[in-house]
Amino acid sequence: MTHPGDITRRQLLRRIGITALAAGPGAGLLAACATAGTGGEPSAAPSTSLPASADPKNPFGVDAQKPLEVVIFSGGYGDAYAKDLHEELYRKAFAGVTVKHTATQEIGTQLRPRLIGGDAPDVINNSGPKSMDLAALAAEGHLADLASLFDAPSVDDPAKKVRDTITPAVLENAKVTGKDLVLNYTVSHRALWYNAKLFAAKGWTLPATWEEFTALGETAKKEGILLFAYPGQKGPYYQFWNVLYTAAKIGGNQVIIDIDNLVDNAWNAEPMKRAVTVWADIQAKYGDKAYFGLDHTQTQIKQLQNKVLFYPVGSWIENEMAKDKPDDFEYAIAPIPEVTGSDRMPYGAIQVGVGENFVVAAKGKNPQGGLEYLRLMLSKEGARGFTEKTKNVTVVNGAAEGVDLPAGLMSAARAQDRAGRNVITEARFEGWYKELFDYGTEQINVVMAGRITPEEFCANLQKKADAVKKDDAVTKQTRSS
């Protein structure tokens, strides 16, 4: 299978930065599924602004004797990058300091009670299916302001501010309730992922139209292969994202912007209904209901066994399955096929954004140390080491040049290059209104299983969105692009 438009690693990294900027405010990949909280205005948080006469080597005035506690979501990226790299950089900066490390897949379950009880860790990698509601945390005053981090001198060149060394989309997506409260650390691509070696062996080409997509489904069915599957457990939001991106491809990014802005009847828009309809039809004709009982790892193993052709996920998949991936499997990215013949966005449009969010606890014991920890993460040493360990690119400009990048990431970069400015925006409501996103994650299984119609799915989501809009306890946020 040939890959037109091969590019160098230098071009790859430059283009990732350029496209992240083009993606605009909607490019952030805020984590899904959380414990809901109350709305309203954020309470006052401890001051973490950069002192005017700061030492560039310690701009936040960190007390070297204060311990630091870091909690990492151990998912697709694992936690070795934190334990063996970032925390070691912190220990090197403050000799003798104690750093407590915790890895978990139960972020919300474990940390929500601690934050409420006044025992917050200092740095939190708030990710995964049980991550916490960022808007709720902001409203309750749990998130430290990161403006001073972005204005601090960079580790590598004190003449430059941190904000000048990272992809601009980081700054655009840092805001929750108007303040810089979240650091998104990785660049990621979400689309349909497949085995390039299988396609090459079969002589198959990627389907560019929905007719070609379903025709391939018929061909694959004869060989006992599912055209498409997603995990019904611990990952149904993968398909929720996929439906949202398909709606944006059909009707343009305004479809998602309207949903984010709680515009009346946004969920009932025709592109949204069409997207749900075509994917429910794919599930009925070329899927397997048994997958509703599988989690993401089990489903991903099925794909590695060539029992599934296309899987909707992000570019973290390659590292997540590295230990299980056989030699005859090569991850590659496929854009969503043309649905209507007149989609607003052309074939080749993909979603590109920044993600994997980190926060500093404003009410933790060492918020200054938390800010310094993030600053070290944003050094070239911290970012390059992350890429070496996870095979995923960070938001730090130029930090991964020369790193041996895997085939899947190179495939994603080629797809991004072909997409140009045709980038599907990220839905922000998943971070703004978690109750709405979580409800959609539940409902996607219901409609894909055929228990409700696509029209009912859209009506249910619209009803929930209307309730959020009318709830004065929920802080409202808006975006223009």
C-alpha positions in Angstrom: 0.0 0.0 0.0 1.5 3.3 -1.1 1.4 6.5 1.0 1.4 9.5 -1.3 3.0 12.7 -0.1 5.6 11.2 2.2 7.0 13.8 4.5 10.0 14.2 6.8 9.8 14.2 10.6 10.7 17.9 10.5 7.7 18.6 8.2 5.5 16.4 10.3 6.2 18.4 13.5 5.9 21.8 11.7 2.6 20.8 10.1 1.2 19.6 13.4 1.9 23.0 14.9 0.4 24.9 11.9 -2.7 22.9 11.8 -3.3 23.0 15.5 -3.4 26.8 15.1 -5.7 26.5 12.1 -8.0 24.3 14.2 -9.0 27.3 16.3 -10.6 27.4 19.7 -12.4 24.1 19.2 -9.3 22.0 18.8 -9.0 20.9 22.4 -9.5 17.3 23.4 -11.0 17.7 26.8 -11.4 14.4 28.7 -14.7 12.6 28.8 -16.9 11.2 31.6 -16.8 12.9 35.0 -18.4 13.5 38.3 -20.8 16.4 38.0 -20.5 19.4 40.2 -22.3 22.7 40.8 -22.0 25.7 38.6 -21.8 29.4 39.4 -18.7 31.6 39.6 -15.4 30.2 40.6 -14.4 30.9 44.2 -11.1 32.7 44.8 -8.0 30.6 44.3 -4.6 31.1 45.8 -2.5 33.6 43.9 0.0 31.9 41.6 1.0 35.0 39.5 4.6 35.3 38.4 6.5 37.7 40.7 8.0 40.7 38.9 11.5 40.0 40.0 11.3 36.2 39.6 14.4 34.0 39.4 14.1 32.4 35.9 15.2 29.1 37.4 12.5 29.2 40.0 9.9 31.7 38.7 7.1 30.6 41.1 9.2 30.7 44.3 8.9 27.0 44.9 9.9 25.9 48.4 12.4 23.1 47.8 11.4 21.5 51.1 7.8 21.1 50.3 6.7 17.6 49.0 4.9 17.4 45.6 2.1 14.9 44.9 1.4 13.9 41.3 -1.6 11.7 40.1 -1.4 10.3 36.6 -4.2 8.6 34.5 -2.5 5.3 33.5 -4.3 4.8 30.2 -2.9 4.8 26.6 0.2 6.7 27.6 0.9 4.7 30.7 2.6 6.6 33.6 6.3 5.9 33.1 6.7 9.3 31.4 5.8 10.9 34.7 7.5 8.5 37.1 10.7 8.1 35.3 11.0 11.4 33.5 9.0 14.4 34.6 9.2 13.7 38.3 12.9 13.1 38.0 13.3 16.5 36.4 11.5 18.0 39.4 13.8 16.1 41.8 16.8 17.3 39.9 15.6 20.9 40.1 15.0 20.6 43.9 17.5 18.3 45.4 16.2 16.2 48.2 12.5 17.0 47.5 9.9 14.2 48.0 7.6 13.4 45.1 4.7 11.1 45.7 3.5 9.4 42.5 0.1 7.7 42.0 -1.2 6.0 38.9 -4.8 5.2 38.4 -7.6 4.7 35.9 -10.2 5.9 38.5 -9.3 9.6 38.5 -12.8 11.0 39.4 -13.6 8.1 41.8 -10.4 8.6 43.8 -9.8 12.3 43.6 -13.2 13.9 43.8 -13.6 13.0 47.5 -10.1 14.2 48.2 -10.7 17.6 46.6 -14.0 18.0 48.5 -12.2 17.0 51.7 -9.4 19.5 51.3 -6.7 16.9 50.5 -6.0 17.6 46.9 -2.8 16.4 45.1 -0.7 19.1 43.5 -0.7 17.9 39.9 -3.6 16.0 38.3 -3.6 14.3 34.8 -7.4 14.6 34.5 -8.1 12.1 31.8 -9.9 8.8 30.9 -13.5 7.7 31.2 -13.7 8.6 34.9 -12.1 12.0 34.7 -13.5 15.0 36.6 -15.8 17.8 35.4 -13.5 20.7 34.6 -16.3 23.3 34.6 -17.4 22.0 38.0 -13.8 22.1 39.4 -13.4 25.6 38.1 -16.7 26.7 39.6 -15.7 25.3 43.0 -12.3 27.1 42.9 -10.2 23.9 42.7 -8.1 24.8 39.6 -5.1 27.1 39.8 -4.7 29.8 37.3 -2.1 28.9 34.7 -1.7 32.4 33.2 1.5 32.8 35.2 2.8 29.5 33.8 2.3 30.6 30.3 4.0 34.0 31.1 6.9 32.4 32.9 10.3 32.1 31.3 10.8 28.8 29.4 13.2 26.3 30.8 15.2 26.1 27.6 15.4 29.8 26.8 14.6 32.3 29.7 14.3 35.1 27.1 11.2 33.4 25.8 7.9 32.9 27.6 6.5 29.5 27.9 3.5 30.6 25.7 6.0 31.3 22.8 7.3 27.7 22.8 4.0 25.8 22.5 1.3 25.3 19.9 -1.1 28.3 20.0 -4.1 25.9 20.3 -2.9 25.2 23.9 -3.6 28.7 24.9 -7.0 28.7 23.1 -8.0 25.6 24.9 -6.7 26.4 28.3 -9.7 28.5 29.2 -12.5 27.3 31.4 -15.0 30.0 32.5 -12.7 32.6 30.9 -9.6 31.7 32.8 -6.4 29.7 31.9 -7.0 26.6 34.0 -6.0 23.6 31.9 -2.8 22.5 30.1 -3.4 20.2 27.1 -0.2 18.4 26.5 -0.5 16.3 23.4 -1.4 16.7 19.7 -3.8 14.1 18.6 -5.8 13.0 15.6 -9.3 11.3 15.8 -10.7 9.5 12.9 -11.2 5.9 11.7 -8.1 3.7 12.3 -7.4 0.6 10.3 -4.7 -2.0 9.4 -2.7 -0.7 6.4 -1.0 -4.1 5.9 -4.3 -5.9 5.7 -5.6 -3.5 3.1 -2.3 -3.9 1.1 -2.6 -7.7 1.3 -6.2 -7.7 0.1 -5.6 -5.0 -2.5 -8.3 -2.8 -0.9 -8.4 1.0 -1.2 -9.8 3.4 1.4 -13.5 4.2 0.7 -13.9 7.8 -0.2 -17.7 7.7 -0.5 -20.5 6.1 1.6 -21.3 3.8 -1.3 -17.7 2.6 -1.3 -17.8 2.2 2.5 -20.8 0.0 2.4 -19.5 -2.0 -0.6 -16.3 -2.7 1.4 -18.6 -3.8 4.3 -20.2 -6.4 2.0 -16.7 -7.6 0.9 -15.4 -7.8 4.4 -18.6 -9.6 5.6 -17.9 -12.4 3.2 -14.5 -12.9 4.8 -16.0 -12.8 8.4 -14.7 -9.3 9.1 -16.8 -6.5 10.6 -16.6 -3.2 8.7 -16.8 -1.2 12.0 -17.0 -1.6 15.7 -16.7 0.5 18.8 -16.5 -0.5 22.6 -19.9 -0.4 24.2 -18.2 -0.4 27.7 -15.6 2.1 28.8 -15.5 3.7 25.4 -18.9 4.5 23.9 -17.8 8.1 23.7 -15.5 7.1 20.9 -18.6 6.6 18.8 -20.2 9.7 20.2 -17.2 11.7 19.0 -17.4 9.9 15.6 -21.0 10.8 15.1 -20.3 14.5 16.0 -17.4 14.6 13.5 -19.5 13.1 10.8 -22.2 15.7 11.5 -19.5 18.4 11.1 -18.3 16.9 7.9 -21.8 16.9 6.5 -22.8 20.4 7.7 -19.5 22.1 8.6 -18.0 23.0 11.9 -20.9 25.4 12.7 -22.9 22.2 13.6 -20.6 21.6 16.6 -20.2 25.3 17.4 -24.0 25.6 17.7 -24.2 22.5 20.0 -21.4 24.0 22.2 -23.3 27.3 22.4 -26.6 25.6 23.3 -28.3 27.1 20.3 -32.0 26.2 20.1 -32.6 23.0 18.2 -28.9 22.5 17.4 -29.2 18.7 18.1 -32.1 18.5 15.7 -30.2 20.0 12.8 -30.3 17.8 9.7 -26.6 17.1 9.5 -26.8 15.7 13.1 -29.8 13.5 12.3 -28.1 12.3 9.1 -24.9 11.4 10.9 -26.7 9.4 13.6 -28.8 7.7 10.9 -25.9 6.5 8.7 -23.9 5.2 11.6 -26.8 3.4 13.1 -27.4 1.8 9.7 -23.7 0.7 9.5 -24.0 -0.9 12.9 -27.2 -2.7 11.9 -25.8 -4.1 8.7 -22.1 -4.5 9.3 -21.7 -4.5 13.1 -22.1 -7.0 15.9 -24.1 -6.3 19.0 -21.7 -8.4 21.0 -19.3 -5.5 21.0 -21.7 -3.5 23.2 -20.5 -5.8 26.0 -16.8 -5.2 25.3 -14.5 -2.5 26.7 -12.0 -0.6 24.6 -9.1 -3.0 25.2 -11.1 -6.0 24.2 -12.4 -4.3 21.1 -8.9 -3.1 20.1 -7.6 -6.7 20.5 -10.4 -7.8 18.1 -9.1 -5.3 15.5 -5.5 -6.5 16.0 -6.9 -9.9 15.1 -8.3 -8.5 11.9 -11.9 -9.1 13.0 -12.7 -5.4 12.6 -11.7 -3.1 9.8 -12.4 0.4 11.1 -12.3 1.6 14.7 -13.1 5.2 15.8 -10.4 6.4 18.1 -7.5 8.9 18.5 -3.8 8.5 17.7 -3.0 7.3 21.2 -4.2 3.9 20.1 -0.8 2.9 18.7 1.0 3.3 22.0 -1.9 1.9 23.9 -1.7 -1.4 22.0 2.0 -1.5 21.3 2.6 -4.6 23.4 -0.2 -6.5 21.7 0.3 -5.4 18.1 1.4 -8.2 15.8 4.0 -7.8 13.1 1.3 -8.0 10.4 -0.6 -5.0 11.8 0.2 -1.4 10.9 -2.0 1.4 12.3 -3.1 4.0 9.8 -5.7 6.7 9.7 -8.7 7.0 7.4 -10.9 10.1 7.0 -14.7 9.7 7.3 -16.1 8.9 3.8 -18.3 11.4 1.9 -21.8 10.9 3.3 -24.2 12.9 1.1 -22.3 13.7 -2.1 -22.4 17.3 -1.1 -20.9 17.4 2.4 -19.8 20.9 3.5 -16.3 19.6 4.3 -14.5 17.5 1.6 -13.3 14.0 1.8 -10.0 14.0 3.8 -11.2 16.4 6.5 -10.1 15.0 9.9 -10.1 16.1 13.5 -6.9 17.5 14.9 -6.4 19.0 18.3 -4.6 19.2 21.6 -5.5 17.0 24.5 -4.5 15.0 27.6 -5.2 17.7 30.1 -3.3 18.5 33.2 -4.3 20.8 36.1 -2.8 22.2 39.2 -4.9 22.1 42.4 -5.4 25.6 43.7 -6.1 24.3 47.1 -3.3 21.8 47.2 -0.4 22.0 49.6 2.1 23.0 46.9 0.5 24.9 43.9 3.8 26.7 43.2 5.5 23.3 42.8 2.6 22.1 40.6 3.2 25.1 38.3 6.9 24.4 38.1 6.2 20.7 37.4 4.1 21.7 34.3 6.9 24.2 33.3 9.4 21.3 33.3 7.0 19.2 31.3 7.0 21.9 28.7 10.8 21.9 28.4 12.2 20.2 25.4 13.8 17.6 27.6 10.4 16.8 29.2 8.5 16.9 25.9 11.0 14.9 23.9 11.2 12.3 26.6 7.4 12.0 26.6 7.5 11.4 22.9 10.2 8.8 23.2 8.3 6.9 25.8 4.8 7.1 24.4 5.4 7.7 20.6 3.1 10.6 20.8 3.9 14.2 19.9 3.5 17.0 22.5 2.5 20.6 22.1 6.1 21.8 22.6 7.5 23.2 19.3 10.4 21.2 17.8 10.8 19.0 20.9 10.3 15.7 19.0 12.6 16.3 16.0 14.8 13.3 15.4 12.6 10.9 17.4 11.8 7.6 15.7 8.0 8.1 15.2 5.8 5.1 14.5 3.9 4.4 11.3 0.5 5.3 12.6 1.6 8.8 13.6 3.3 9.3 10.3 0.0 8.2 8.6 -1.9 10.7 10.7 0.5 13.5 9.7 0.1 12.6 6.0 -3.7 12.7 6.5 -3.4 16.1 8.3 -1.2 17.4 5.5 -3.8 16.4 2.9 -6.6 17.9 4.9 -4.9 21.3 5.0 -7.3 23.8 6.6 -10.2 21.3 6.4 -9.9 20.4 10.1 -13.0 19.2 12.0 -13.3 21.2 15.2 -13.5 19.6 18.6 -16.7 19.7 20.6 -16.1 21.8 23.6 -19.3 20.9 25.5 -17.7 17.8 26.7 -15.6 19.9 29.0 -18.1 22.7 29.5 -21.3 20.7 30.2 -20.3 17.2 31.4 -23.8 16.2 32.3 -24.8 16.7 28.6 -21.8 14.9 27.3 -22.2 11.9 29.7 -25.9 11.7 28.7 -24.9 11.6 25.0 -22.4 8.8 25.8 -25.2 6.8 27.3 -27.6 7.5 24.5 -25.2 6.6 21.7 -25.3 2.9 22.8 -29.1 3.0 22.8 -29.5 4.4 19.3 -26.7 2.2 17.9 -28.4 -0.8 19.3 -31.6 0.2 17.6 -33.6 0.7 20.8 -34.5 4.3 19.8 -34.5 6.0 16.4 -32.0 8.6 15.3 -34.7 11.2 15.5 -35.4 10.2 19.1 -31.7 10.3 19.9 -31.5 13.9 18.6 -34.7 14.9 20.4 -33.4 13.4 23.7 -30.1 15.3 23.4 -31.9 18.5 22.6 -34.1 18.1 25.7 -31.1 17.6 27.9 -29.3 20.6 26.2 -32.4 22.7 26.9 -32.3 21.7 30.5 -28.7 22.7 30.8 -29.4 26.0 29.1 -32.2 26.8 31.6 -30.2 25.7 34.7 -28.9 28.9 36.3 -26.5 26.9 38.4 -24.5 26.0 35.3 -22.0 28.5 34.2 -22.5 29.1 30.4 -19.7 29.4 28.0 -19.6 30.4 24.3 -17.3 30.2 21.3 -17.3 31.9 18.0 -15.2 29.5 15.9 
